[in-house]
Amino acid sequence: MEENIAGAVSDNPSAPSKIPGFKSVCLKLGIMMIIIFVSRGAESILVSLAHEWLMGFGSDAAYIIETLLSFLFLYIIPICCSIALLMPRGMCGRIYRKPEFFSSAMGMFPAFYGMALMVNLLTMLVSKLFEDTDLYKSFNTVNELKPDNLLCAGILLFQLVVIAPLFEEFWFRGIVMESLRPYGNGFAILVSGLLFGLTHANFNQFFYATVLGICLGYIAVSTKSIVTTTIMHAMFNGISGIMLFLISFDEVGDYLLARAAGREAEQTPVVVFYLVFCFVVIMLMIVGIFMVIAKLRKIKKYKVPKVWTELSAGRRWGVFFSRFTVIIALVLAADTFSFQFVPRTLYKLLSGALGIG
């Protein structure tokens, strides 16, 4: 499958320079990222301002409305802007073709899952250094994801397994990566993975999502389709979603609390299923880690063929990070990842003006 990462693009000495087009794409990617963080901030402010009003409808209705608002601001608005800015002609016909090497690609799922989990565990260990600081909130996102009841858990599971894979693969392995592939597959995979991680807007998910994004980018290029990556993405999210869904059962919660307190706990069918599922996930992670080690030993013998030599890899990154829109996006990302100074300031101003809180 590795030989397919080169793609079909080749350099022609007599062809016009691609540098202006490359600079334009990088500029537009920066605009896309600015829109993402502005839209995310707007959603956060709007939900915070309307939270008490929404709770008047009941907790379940409030959760559904907030989910719909998140879908609008985190997916619909940014993706529509990305389509207008970047979407190459005929892209859908290319990315949704029948995948090549499908079985081989799916066989790599344990390796990718193990790699992502290793990164996630390392991030959790590092986060302990910031446990007594405000920055810890950007690491610790698990509690925020935990649903309050089965209805909310079901909605979250649907988001993770259906909505996120369909939209995010079209967005990052489709629009973003396809707009960059004429300038090198390796560069396109890395940038799309990096931006995919940044859009998760917290440290804990950033490293995990970046690694996952790079792996999925490799699969998309190798199989010449995002059908495979959409399925794999759903599998990744499905594992987390099912875990969160099971934790939302009172029996599982009571069992975990009892075990943490050193007491005997009743093992109901739901608890048994939860324990079996945890065992399967741990075994998948262990197998994946061994597969990663085997893959990394082989990868040293493989070099990505160059498909665009007009700019070196270093200069491509230099052009990308020197675009003023990318610089602004990175500043917004740094604020979002840390103290969220901009949205908090705007929220205080608006809440003061509206007499809220």
Helices and strands as residue ranges (DSSP letters): G 2-6, H 19-55, H 59-71, I 72-76, H 77-86, H 91-95, H 102-106, H 109-127, G 128-130, H 136-139, H 142-145, H 150-158, I 159-163, H 164-168, I 169-176, H 177-180, G 181-183, H 185-198, H 203-223, H 227-247, H 250-260, H 269-299, H 313-322, H 324-337, H 341-354
